[in-house]
């Protein structure tokens, strides 16, 4: 049996030891220290030696954890500029008004959160007074990702500096009547204040990383120098459990994003209880971030602890702090000095002796109040260290108490996240603690008053002067007036109107070809941001590699293996393509940063993100909501779309539902174009609406979702006649009639209207021919480019009728007078075409690919789902048989003929 105490072999044993005697002396010295002074002293010396080696540039694996103490010692803390006492008063007013706002709103049952901002107040105030740059200097400033549950404190500060009034605060979480404040940071609801929606936890940290990276991209490409912009992400320690929170840490360190700082409020609590009850979340996060290559600054203890650390001559205090689990630290917050003496100090004889030197008041000051995140000087030191550190991003782990200053009923209580109000007596206790000049008489009828020192008070003047020095208010969202982008040359779009002739072309390829033409445009070409998650070759985009280059902050430090080929893999510091590897979440974060650059940086960018359609809305729909929340603009392209177009890939790649999910997002304009010229027309209209001259009543703050298929098919010429372009954009137009298709039906032949979208229109066209040639049925084929837009238009028409306005839905206008029933066909589940059923006056039925996908040939899959041409024929005959327009036996004959 192996002795667990024996020295185990290591990787170093594989290396030749050039001086075994010297090695033995070092090992003997370590053994001697451990024997004479104890293992803790030996560990201390080893740690300091490793730190010395790292500082001297000696390559060694990094230590992933340090002791449970502040990274910056008190003696090394810089003096904070400004007036700390004045900042204390400002923070007190903000604490009060944040709690008052939520408490006043609680009588309406709208909820709110008090404890989070109470713990983080100094983390924000120090930044607002000394670090966060506003937008009135160069139009970009810093980007602030505010922790969602801390929003009442940000509103309270905006109230203090005059950007909000009491009516606004009283309308917290009450937006329907106007002048309301959204519960959390939300640009769509309060677009002059909030830049980034952050309450969908985990998306804030992910987006912050890619925003910092996109800032570098803009600078490297010469679009705008935003090298002075710093991204600050305020996060909760519980939030870091979300997988998205840490999904891109390696990217941030790999690309040296020292323009990024995470501030993690480590109040040790999540929504129901401790974050790590039996462990230490700070140590876990430190190891995680250090392992990913980040600079870590721990700000754990306040100045009251200085005396205790001075008394810790044996290291017993540091050892005890390292071993006490977080839930017990939380318990100390609520217990008296006697309990702390026994449980904390009583665990080690050296600590028992230390405790004899400490008064009860001193012990309570340390364990109840003194945390690094509650002291301006500690926070300032951490922030200064972060912005001055070069070569890697920084994370600040700031320990706080959740519910700090709200009284014994709140501080560190497991339920404080759900506690929405304070009593009048608790407010009076808070007032006295914060030393606010609010009289008892101000509590009229038991209503807690808002507090304000006056518009011309010393506090307000100080606050406004500090913000003016830093470039204006923050947070703030600004959409600077920019001239609409000139429309690209018509030639790029018109080239698809003539069709592909005898060549079969997938609409995926048509879209990529269109983009290749658009990025060459002299005016807007550089504004395109192609984004792809390591599938560029799947979508035929490799031809863009040498012409546009793949963005890399290091350029290309190697010779690519395919350098001798025309379409070689080219990376460049000013590359235009963002090829993110296998991360749909990272690609979406890229897209969000690019799509909102018009507001964040005053620079219009045109992102398109192309992906397997199955791995878009299904996998990253939460980010697509974030995109809509943030008023992003651009093109999402679901390639290889449809349930049956991916031969052999099977269930996990067979998309039959993405348009259903997309239809739930009000900002998403969802299209399933059938032909190349439709793709061109939709992109052209999207550029006009989002980046050019939007029509009256059109919202430019939308994004387009196009599904394109990878099956090479004949691409017809664009039909002539009026209304085609309008129909493509609005969602429906007649592609042909039986007569225009040359099918020459007999006089008075039964007629049916066939609506198809995407790749399904090709089977519909084949069915049109079979119906005419084999069953004597005339059919007209319609291209339904957007079932969702047709439905939305109809819903708007219904709403107009309720207002007394006469309006006919476009789908009804388009189909008006069309003979026969309507049969809609889609490569998606029937729910997609059925969106319009209630507004179609004709008899309506549909075919779709419901259920799970499967691996097989395209033909076999379509027969399986009953959406192939023969199945369409049988369904059409059944519709006509119901109406008595064909014999009932025709349906049976067709089933037998086609082997259905």
N, C-alpha and C positions, 0 to 999 in steps of 0.2 A: 504494500500500500504506500502511496506517495505521501511523504511528510509535507503537510500544508505549509509548514514554516520554513521549509527548505527554499533556497534561492533557485528559482526556476530559470530555465534557459530563455534568452531573449534574442531579438534580431541582432543585437550587438555581438552575440557569440559567433555570428557568421563572419565577422570582420577580424582581420589579423590584429593582435594586440602588439604594438611595436615596443611597448615597455611594460611588461607584466608586473615588474617590481613597483613601478610608480602607481599602477592601478591598484595593486594590493595595499599600498600605503593609504590611498584615498579611502578605500573600503574600510581599512582598519580604523582610520580616523572617525568615520561615520559610526562604526560600531562602538568606539570609545565614548563618543558624545552621547549616544543613545543609552549606554550603560551608566555613565556618570551623571548626566543631566536629564535623562528621560527621553522617551521617543518624541515628545512634543518639541523639545529643543532641537533634536536632530531634524525633525520635519521642517522647523522654522529655518534652520541653516540651509537645508536643501532648497527650499523655496526661494530664499534670497539669492542663492547661488545661481539658480535657474533664471531668475529675473535679471541678474547681472549679465548672464550669458546672452539673454535676449537683447538687452540694452546695448551690448557690445557687438551685435550683429552676428553672433554665433548661432548657426542654424540648429535649432532644437525643437522638438514638438512643444507646442504652447501648453501652458497650464490652463486647464479649462475652468478651474474655480480658484477664487481667492478667499481669504477669511471673510467672515460675516461682519465686515466693518466698511467704513467709507473708503472709496478709492483715493480720494483727495484728503489728506490729513488736514486738521484744522490749521496747523501752522503754515500750510502751503496754500490756503485759500486766499484768492485775491480780494482786495477791498472792492465792494460793489459801489459803483457810482450812484448818484442820486440820493434821495432822502428816504431812508428806510422807514422812518416813523410815518411819513406821509403815505408811503405805499401800504403800510399796515392799516392806516385809516381807510384807504380806498378799498383794500381787501375786505375790511370789516363791513363796509357798506354793501359790497357785492355779495358777501355771504348772507347778509340780512335780506336783501331784496330777492335773492334767488330762493331762499326759504319762504319768504312772504308770498312770492308769486305762486309757488306750488301749493302752499297752504290755502291761499284765497281761492284758487281754482278747484280745490278738493271738494268744496260744497256743491260743485256741479258734476262731480264724479268723473272728471276728465283725467285724473291721475297726474303723474309727474314724479321726478326723482330729485331728492334733496341730498342724500348722503354722498354721492359721487363727487359733486363739485366741492362739497365741504372738505373732502380729503385732498382735492387737487387745486384749491384756490391759489396757493402760492406758485404752483407749477405754471399756471397761466399768467398770473400777475407779473411775475418776474420776466416772462417772455414779452408781454405787452409793453412793459416799461423799458426794456433794454435790448431786445433781440429781434422781435418780429418786424420785418420791414414791410411798409405799406406800399400801395400801388401808385401813389401820386408822384413818385420819382421817375421811374423808367417804365411804369405800366405793368410790371410783373410782380415785383416785391417777392416776399416769401409766400409759400403755400402752406396753409395750416389745415391739418386734418384733426378736427376737434372731436374728442370722445363724445359720442352721442348723448350719453346720460348726463353730461356736464353742461348741456345747452342752457339751463336756467341761469348759470353763472355768467355765461357769455351775454345773454340778454340783459342781465343785471348791470354788467359793465357798459353795454350800449345805452342803457337807461341813464347811467351816471354821466356819460359824456354827451347826452342830448340827442342821440340817434333814435332812441325810443322814448315813448311817454307812458304814463300810467295806464292809459287806455290799452296800449299795446300789451303791457304786462298782464292786465286783467283779461285779455283775450288769448292768453297762453293756452294752446291746444283747442282754441275755438276759432276756426278759420272761416266758417261758412258765411259770417256776416261782414267780412272784410276787416282789415286792421288786425288780423289775428297772427299769432306766432306759431309756427309748426312745432310739434313736440321735439323734433330732433333737427340737426343740420340738414337743410333741404333746399337746394337751389331752385327747384321748380316752384316752391311755395314762397320762398323769400329770396328772390334772385339778387337783390342788392347787397345782401349780407353774406349768405353762405356760398362758398365755392364748391364744397365737396360733401356729398351725402355719406355719412359714416356709420349710421346705427345698425346696418346689416353687418354684424360683427365679423371680423376677419377680412372684409373687403377694404377697409381703410388702410391697414398696413400694407396689403398687397398693392393697392393703387398708389400709395405713397412711394413705394420703391420704384414702380414703373414711371411715376411722374418725375421723380428725380432723374431717372435714366432718360426720359424723353426730353428733359431740359438739356441734358448733355447732347442729345441727338440734334436738337434745334441749333445749338451753338456750333457743333461740329459741321453741320451742313450749311452754315452761313445764313440760316433763316433769320435768327435773332440771337444776339449775345445775351444769354440769361445766366452767365456763369456766376453772377452775384446772388442769384435766387437760392434760397435754402428751403428745403422741405422739412416740415416738422409734423410728426405724427404722434398724437396723444392717444394712448391706448390703455386698456385695463389689463391687469395681470391675468384675470379670468379669460379675457378675450383671446389671449395668446394660445388657448387650447384649440381655437378654430384652425383647421389645417391651412387655410389661406393665409393666416397671420404669419406663418413662418415658411410659406412655400417658396419664396424668392430671396431668402436671406443670402444664399450663396451667390446669386446674381449680383446683389448689391455690393458684396465684398469683392467678387471677381472683377467687377468693373470699377472698383475704387470710388464708390459714390460718397465722397466726403461732403457732398451737398445735402446729405440726408441725416436726420436725427430722429430716432424713436425715443419718446419719453413714456415709459411704462409706469403707470401709477400703481405701485405695489401696496395696496391697502390690505392685501392678503385675503380679500373676500370676493366671492362671485355672488350670483343672485340668491342662492339658497344657503350658503355657508362658506367655510374656508375654501380657498382655491386648492391648496395642498394641505389638508388637515394634518397628516402624519409626516409631512416632508417640508421642504423649504423651497417655495416657488422662486425666490430671488436666485438661489444657487442653481436651480435647474435652468432658469433663463440665462444666467451668466454662462453656464457651460454650453448651452445651445448656441448662443450668439458668438462666444469666443471660438467655438468649434467651426462656425461658419465664416470666421475671419473678421468679425466686427470688433471695433473698439468698445469696451464696456466700462461705464462709469457707474459705480454704486454710490448712492447717496441715501444712507440708511438711518444714521443717528444724528440727533441734534447736539448742540453745544453742551447741554446738560450732561451728556455722557463723557465729556472730556475728562472730568475728574475721575470717573470710574476707570477709564482706560489708563490714566496716569498711575492709578493704584494697582493695576494688573501687572505686577512684576513677574509673575510666573506663567502668564498666558492662560490662566484658568478661566478668566472672563471670556476671552475670545473663543476658547473651546466650548464653553457652556452656550454661548450665543449660537455657535455653529450646530449644536446638537438639539436645541429645543425646537420642537416642531411648530409650524405656523399657528396651528389651532391653540397651542398653549400660550404663544405670544398674545394672541387675541384674548385669551382668558385673563392674562395679567392686566390687560387694559381695563377690566371690569372688577378687579379684586383689590383688597386693601393691602397695606404695606406688610402686615404680618404674614399674609399668605405668600407674598412674593419673597419675603425673607426665607420662609421655610422651603418653598418649592423651587425657587430659582437659585438662591444663594446657598441653601442647605445641601445642595447636591455635591459640593466640593469643599473640603476643609479650608482651602485658601480663600474661597468665596465667603465662607462663614466669617472669617477674620475681616475680610473687606467690608462686609455688611455692618460690622460693629462700628465702622468709621462713618457710616451714612445715616442721616436722619430719616425718619419716615417721610418727611416732605420731599427730601432729595430722591428717595426711591420712587415715590409717586410721580414726581416731575419727570424722571427718566422714563418710566414704564407707561405713563398715561399720556404724556404730552410731547416729549422730545423726539421727534422724528425728522430725518433729513429733509423730507419733502414738505415740511411745515416751516422751514426757516429760509428766509430770503437769501441769506449769505451762502448757505449750502447749495441752494438751487442755482444761484448765479454762478458759483464756482463750477458746477457741473455743466451748465450751458456754455460757459466760456471755454471750458476744455473741449466741448463737443465741436464748436464752430472753428476752433483753432487746430483741431486734429486733422491731419492730411493723410490721404492714401486709403482711407476706409471709412465706412459709415460708423456712426456712434449710436449706441443705445444707452440711455440713462435709466437705471433701475432705482426709482425714488420710492422709499418706503414712507407710507402715510397711514393714517387711521381713518377708516371709512366712518363718516359722520362726525368728524372732528369739529369741535366748538358747538355742536348741536345739543349737547347735554348728555347726561348719563343714559337717558332713554334711547339714544341713537348710537353712540360711539361703540363700534365693534360688535354690535348686536347682529346676530345671524339674519334677522328679518328686516334690517334697515333698508334694503333695496326696495321693499314693498311698502315702507312707511311713507305716507304722503303728506303728513302735516305735523305741526307742533301745536301744543296748547298755548294759550295766552301766557300762562305762568312759565312755560318753557321758553317762550320768546323773551320774556322779561329777564330770565336768567341769562339767556344768550346776549341780550342787550348789555347787561352789566359786564359780562365776560369780555365783550368786544369794545366796551367803553363808548357806546354810541349815545348821542344826545337825543334820545327819544323818550318823551315823558309818558307816564302812565295814562294821562288823559288822552293821549293819541290813540289809545285802543278803544275807539268808540264802538259800542254795542258788540264788544267781543271780537271786532274785526282787527286783524293785525295791519298796521299801516306800512306803506312803503316809506323808505327813508332816503333823503337826499339833502346834502349839505348846502345846496344852492348852486345855480348856474355860474355864479361868479366866486364861488368858494375857492379856498386854497387847494382843496383836493381836486376839484374839477379843472382848475387852471393847470395844475401839475400834470394831471392825466393827459390833457390835451396838448400841453407843451411836449411831453415825452413822445406822444404819437406823431406830432408834427415833425419832430427831430428824426423820427424813424420812417417818415414818408407817408403819413396819413393813417386813417382809421384801419383797424384790423379786428376781426376778419372783415373782408370786403370782396365783393365780386364786381368787376367792372367789364362791361362790354364796350370797348372803345369803338367809335365810329370808324368803319373801314369801308372802302369802296367795294361794291360787289365785284367778284371775280369776273372778268370778261369770259363770255362763253367760248369754249374751244371751237376751232374751225368745224364747220358743218360737214366737211369731208370725212372726218373720223366716224361720224354716225351714219352718214348717207351711204358709205361703202357697203353696209350690210343690206341695203334696200333691194339690191338686185339678186340676193340669194347666193347659194353656193354652187349652183349648177349641178354638175354630175358628182361633185365631191360631197361626201358625208361629213358633217361637222357637228360636234357636241356643243351645246350652248356654254359649257364650261370653257371650251377653247375659244368660242366667240367672245366671251367676256374678257378673257386674257388678251386676245388680239386687240380688242377695243382699248384696254388699258395701255397696251404697248404704244398705241397711237396717241392716247391722251397725255401720257407722261412726256411726250416729245413737244407738247405745246409750249411755245416760248413764254406765254404769260402765266399759265397755271400748272405747267408740267412739274415744276419743282415742289409744288404743294401736295402732290400725291404721296401718301404713306402706305406702301404695300406691306401687309402684315400676313404672315403665314406660320403655322406651327409645324415646321419640319415636314411639310408635304408639298413643297413647291413643285417637285418633279411630277407628283401625281396629277397636279392641275395644269401641267404644261408651262410652268413659269420659269423653268431653268434658263430660258433665253433672256430673261431679265437680269440674270446674275452679272454678266460682264458689262452690260450697259449701265445698270443702275448701282450695282455693288450692294453687298450686304453690310449693314452698319456694324462696326466693331470698334470700340475705343482704342484698341491696339493696332488697328489696321490688319495687315496680313503679314505675320512674322515667319511664314513658312512658304514653301513652294507647293502649290496645290498639285495633287496627283494627276489632275486632268488639265494642267496648264497648257498642254499642246493642242487642246480641243477648242473649238470656237466658243462653246457655251461652258467655259470653265467656272469653277467655284471661286468667286472673287469677293473677298472681304475688304472693306475700306473704312478709314476713319470718317469719311463723309458719305458712306453708303446710304442709299435711300431705302432699301428693303429691311424690314425687321423680321428676321427669321428666328423664331423664339425657341426652337427645339420643341420637345413634346410637352407643351403646356398650353392648353386652351385657355386656362385662367390667366396666364401671363399675357397671352395674345390679346385677350379681352381688355386687360389692364392697359396694354399699349394703346388699344383702340380708343379707350375712354380718354386717356391723356391727349391723344392726337385730336380727337373729335371735339374737345373742349378748349383747344389752344386759342381759339378765337376770343375766348373770355379770359383764360388764365394768362395769356401772353399777348393778346391783341394781334395774333397771327392766325390767319385762316389756313387750316390744313385739311386735306381731303383723304381721310384714311379709308382703305378697304381691307377688310379682313376676310380671307377665304379659308374655308375649313370643310371637312366632312360634315354634311348637314346633320347627321346623327349626333355629332359631338359638339353641336352648338347650343341650341336652346335647351336640349335635354341636360347638358352638363353645366352650362354657365348662365342659365337664365337669370339667376340672381344678379349677376353682373350686368346683364342686359337691362334689367330694371334700374340698376345703378346708373347705367348709361342714359336712360330716359330721365331719371331724376336729375342728372347733372346737365341736362339739355345738350347732349352730345349730338353731332351731325356726322354722317358718313354712310358707307355702304358695307353691310354685312352680307357675305355671299356664302350660302349653303350649297356647296358643290357636291357632286355625286348624289343628287337629291332624288327622293322617291323610294318607294318600297321595293321596286323590282329592277332598278337600273344597274345595280352593282352585281354583276354576274358572280355567283359563287361565294360572295363575302358573308352572306347569311344574316342571322337574326340581329346581331349586335351592330351591324352596319346598315341595316335596312330601315331607312327613315320613312315612316308613314304618318308622322304626327307633328313635325316641327312647325308647320303653319298653324296648327291648333294652339300650340303654346305661344307662338309669336302673336297670334290674334288677341291674346290677353293683355298685351302691352300697348297702351294708348299711343306711345311715341313711335311704334314700329309700323312702317308701311310695308306690308308683306306682298310680294309678287312671285308668281310661279310662271315665268314666261315660257312660251312654247318654242319661239323662233328667235334666231339671232337678231333680226331687225327689232323685235320687241325688247330684247335686252338693251340694245342701243337707245331706243326711245325712252325707256325707263331711266337709264343712267343720265341721259340728256336732261330729262325733266327733273331728276334729283339734283343735278348740279344747278339748275336754274332756281329751284325752290330753296335749297339749303345755302347756296353760295352766291346766287345771282339776285335777280329781282323776283321775290315772291309775290304772288298775286294778292290782292286785297282779301283779307280773311284767312290766308294761308299761314300756318305756323311753320317757320323755318327750323324750329328746334325739334326736328324729327330725324329718324334714321331709317334707311331703306334695308329691308331684308329680301334679297333675291335668291330664289332657289334655281340652280342650274344643274343640268344633267350631264353625265359623262358618256352617254351612248351616242356614237356618231350616227347622225340621221340627216336626210336631205333637208337643207334649209331653203324654203321657198322664197320667192321674191315678195316684197311687201305689196299687198293689194292696193290698187288705186281706188280713189273715191273719197268722198268727204267723211270726216269723223273717225278715221282710223287711228290717228295719233291720240285723239281724245279718248277713244275707247280703250286703247292700250293703257293709258295712264289711269283711267277711271275703273278699269277692270274687265271690260267686255266689249267685243265687237264681232261682227259676222265676218269670218274668214272667207267663206265661199257659200254658194248655193249649189244645189244639185245641177242646175243649169250651167252655172259658170264653171263647174268642175267637168263639164262635158259628159255628164252621165245620162242626159236625154231621157228623163222619165216619161212614161206614157201619160196621156191626158188624165187629169183627175186622180193621179196616183196618190196613195196615202203618203202623208208627209210627217216628219218628225224633226225636231230641233236637237242637234247633238252639241253639247257644251263640253269642251275639253280644256285641260290646263297642262302646262309643262309637257313632259314626254308623252303623256296620255293622249295628246291630240294626234299623234302619229297613228295610234291604233284606231282612234276615232275616224281618221280619214280613210283608213283601210276598211273600216266597218261601213262607212258611207258608200264605198264602191260595192261591197258585197250586198248591201241592202238594195242598191239599184239594179245590179246585174243579176242577182240570184233570187230576189224576192219582189221586185217591182215597186220598191219603196223609195220615195224621194226624201232626201235629208239635207238640211243645211248645217254646216259646221261653224261653230262659234269658238273663238279663243277667249277663255276666261283667265285673263292675266292676274287677276286678284279677286278671289272670293271674299277676302276680308275687307278690302276697300269697298266692294259693292255692298257688303253688309253695313259697314259704317255709314255710308251715304244713305242707306235706307233707314237706319236708326235716326240719323239727323232729320230725315224727312218726317219720320213719325213724331219726333220732338217738335218740329215746326208745326205740325197739325195741332198739337196740344196747345200751341201758342196762337192758334187761329190763322196760321199761314198755309196757303195752298202750295204743296210741293210734291212732285212725283219722283219716287226713287229712280236713279239712273238705270238700274237693272230692268225696271218695268218699262221705262221709256225705250230702252234698246230692243226689248223683246216684243214691244207693242205691235200687234198685227201679224206676228209670226205664226204660221199655221201649224197645228198639231201639238202634241205634247212635247215636253222637254225632258231630255235624258242627259244628266251631267255625269262626266267621267273624270276620275282623278287617280293618280298613282299614290294618293294618300288615303287615309281612312275617310269613310263617307261623311263624317262630321265636317270635313273641310268644305266640300261643295254644298252640303246641306245648310250652310250658314245663310244662304239666300232664299231658301225654299219658300218661306212665308210671303215673300214679296213677288213671287213669280205667279202671274195670273193663270198661265196654262197648267195642265196636269204636270206634276213634277215627280221625277224619280232620279235615283243616283246609283252609281257604281263606284266602289272604292276598295282599297287594299287594307281591310281591317284585320286585326289579329297580329300575331308575331310574324316576323320575316322568316325566311328559310334559304338554305343554300341550294341553288340549282341554276339552270340556264334562265335567261330573261323570259324566254317563251314559256317555259314550264312554270315559272313563278307567276306569270300573268294568267295562265290558265288556272293555276291553283287559286288565285284570288278572284277569278271571274271578271277580269278587266281587259282581257285581250279582245281583239277585233271580233272574233266569233261570239264571245260572251256579250259584247255590246249589241251585236245583231239580234241575238235571242232576247235580250232585255228590251230592245226597241220593238221587236215584234210583239212581245208580251204587252207592252204599253198600248200598242195600236189594237191588239186583240181585245183589250178591255173596253176600248171605245167602239168596237165592232167594225173597225176599218180594215182588218185583215182577218182571215179565218183563224179560229182558235187552234185548228190542227197545224197551222204554220209554225207555231211555237214548238210543238213536239217534233215536227219534221226537222226543224233547224237544230234542235238539241241532238237528235240522232245523226244528222248530217255532219255536224262538227264534233261529234264524240264528247259532248258535254255530259 
